[in-house]
Structure formats: C-alpha cells, structure tokens
Amino acid sequence: MKINKLNSIIILGLIAIIGILVAQLLWTREAFTLEQKKLSQKTHIALLEVAKKLYKGTNHELPVQNPVQKIANDYYIVNIDNDFEPDILEFYLKTEFKKMNITTDFEYAMYNCQSDEMVYGNYISLSDKGKAKQSVYFPKHKNLIYYFAVRFPNETSYLFSSMRFWFVLSIVLIFILLIYVYSIFTLLQQKKYSELQRDFINNMTHEFKTPLSSILIASKYLSEQNLIKEDKKLHTYTNIIINQGHKLNHHIEKILTIAKSDYTSLELKKELVSIIPLIEETIENIVLKYPEAYIKIDTLEEYQIETDVFHFTNLIYNLLDNAVKYCDTKPEITIRISLENTVLKLDFIDNGIGISTKNISFIFDKFYRIQNEKSNEVTGFGLGLYYVKKICDLQKWKISAINNLNKGIKITISIPYKNDKK
C-alpha cells in the first residue's frame, strides 16, 4: 500500500520531534555529568586549600601525595596526619566552599590516632530548612589516622537545581510532542470522518441518479403524449417535473464532481486558448437560462492563457450563474479583462445583493451559504464558488472578492501572464 503525502508528513514530523527530544535528553544527561564533574573539581580544590591551611603553622609539611581522596560521588576524605581543632576545620570549610561557590549543605567528621571512632561531627546547613541539629555518623577509614571527611547529602538535588533550564526545556519539548501526537490523532479522526462523509455522499448521489434517470425518461415520454399536450395544466406540470429533474441532476453531478476532487486531485488538460470566445460561449448559455440577464465584456484586446477548457468554462459559468441568482433586480454583469504588469485580471462585477464585510471572506468555503432572504429562495449546496476556488488554486491563480461601492460585489481572478509580444 502506498503511503500518501499526509502520512509521510506525519511520520517525518513525528520522527523529527522524537529525534529532537532524544537529543535533548542526551544533552541533559551530559550536562548533568558535566555539572557533577564541575562540583567534584571545585570540592577537590576547596578541600586541598583547607588541608594547606591546616598544615600551615605546624611542624609537618604537606605531603607530596594528594591528601584529598574521593570515596564516592558525595563523599571525600582528607589526610592531615596531624591533630587539629574542629572549630578551625569548620571555619576553613565554610570559607573555602564559599570561595568556590559551593552553596549546598554538607556534613563533616574528624578522626585521630587515639580512637577508632569518629571524635567529632557536624551538619552545616546553608538554608533555613536545615538549621535543626542533625546526627552525623561517618565510618572510620582503615588506612588513615588523622583525617577529616566531608559529605554532601543533598548533592543530587543541588545539581538538579543548577540545571533548571535544561529540565524546563525538556518538559517543554515533551509537552510539544504530546500536543503533536494529540493533533495528529485528531487529524486522522477528522480524515476518517471526512472519508466516511465522502463515501456516504458518493453512494447517496449514485443511488439518486438511477431513479432520477427513470423519472426523466418517463416524464419526457409522458410529455409527448397527445393527451398531455392537449391539457395545458398537465403539460405545465409535466414540464415542471422535467425541469426540476434536470436541476436535481445538475446538483447531483456537481456534488459528485466535488466529492471526486476531494479524494483525488483534478487532472487539468492545459492548452493555449483565447479566453474571449470561451467567455462569450458561456454567456450565451447563461442568457438562455436567464433571458433577463445583461452581461458584457469590457476589454481592449484578446488574451491567450494556458488552461483546461472544460474547467475554465465551468469556472466562468459558476461565477455568472451565482451573480444572476443573487440579484434582486435585473442582473447586469460586467466582465472586465485587463493586464497589469505580468498579471492578467478578470473582474466579474455584478449588481447583486452584496455580502456583509464579515462574511465575504467565507464565500469560497465548502458548503457555505450566506443566510439572507435571497439565499433562502435560491437552491444549491454552496459548492459553486468552492469549485471555482479549487480550480484557481490548482492553476496557481489568485481569487478574491470585495463589495462594490454602490451595489453588488466584484470577484477578481489574477492570472500570471507572460506577454510574448515584442
């Protein structure tokens, strides 16, 4: 089964967002590792400075071997090999940690050669929440005599707090992914409903066409009977049946065309044609249907464009038919053709009932019909201008509508035009 364009876009979009999210999570993990290393380095430097200060003023010199050992991610020991006071140690620790901008709580403990147990320990809280006295216990290190140990009980939360930006960004990306998935789910549901609606319309219209054809054949045969011809009322009623049957058949054909174009793109068989003869032929058909209509072409010269003759003729017919139907006086329509730089403009100016400014942008929407007294009199499904817009879009033409100053509206089709005249 071929994957259509929509499914391809959905899959590519999903892969892209998941890829970005995975990359973000990997970057966040890498950033956490870097923050951990950074804290470890700052702690190591601070503890080394504390060791130097404790050795200063004693008979012992700082050993060549680094006295600072990292036992675990949050646990360090420092070999001093000399007796020292806990108050002095605490002062040095606070001072050096502050210099290195280490702002998390810590606890420390001291040992000496006269005891196998911890002789002193304290919990240093840098926040108001941890001011209460807490018991501290550190196991004794086997290979050292005089030393102190430092531990950061809240190291993980401290590192997380320093990476707020990364976590916020990750949460935002997850939120975007959830919105995307929800949107895709909604879109697929709407697509499913649209396909069900289209299938229903196709089946319904096909089912209508068979009995309608039988009605038209029977009505035509009935209208040719002498008994019907001699009775004016019966003849009138028969003609009404035939005319309304043809009108209903026209609506069914229009619905089928639109439904088909929604499922598969309309194929345009473009050829170079002169537009004036096509417009004049369409005007003749409109005048046959509406003898009271007055339609004129305002142009200074003939123009040729590349288009599909069938769809272009239908486009013109729909615009003129719409202009006549929505007119409460004698319909007067001007088709003005002009060339502005490299754009050929076809203006359809009518004297109809017009459209309110707030509704004029919706007239090309599918099934849209303006609610007014004239609209209630006119039969249709709101597909005519939708079809016109679809044909224009397929040919990369622009179509717009504005109200006239006095009465009616002006619909303009802008066609890219290459003038080959030298």
Secondary structure, DSSP 8 states (H G I E B T S, - for coil): ----HHHHHHHHHHHHHHHHHHHHHHHHHHHHHHHHHHHHHHHHHHHHHHHHHHHTTSS----SS--EEEEETTEEEEE--S---HHHHHHHHHHHHHHTT--S-EEEEEE-TT-SS--EEEEE-SSGGG-S---------TT-SSEEEEE-TTHHHHHHHTTHHHHHHHHHHHHHHHHHHHHHHHHHHHHHHHHHHHHHHHHHHHHHHHHHHHHHHHHHHHHTSHHHHH-HHHHHHHHHHHHHHHHHHHHHHHHHHHHHHHHS-----EEEEEHHHHHHHHHHHHHHH-TT-EEEEE-SS--EEEEEHHHHHHHHHHHHHHHHHT-SSS-EEEEEEEEETTEEEEEEE--S----TTTGGGTTSTT----SHHHHHS---S-HHHHHHHHHHHTT-EEEEEE-SSSSEEEEEEEE------
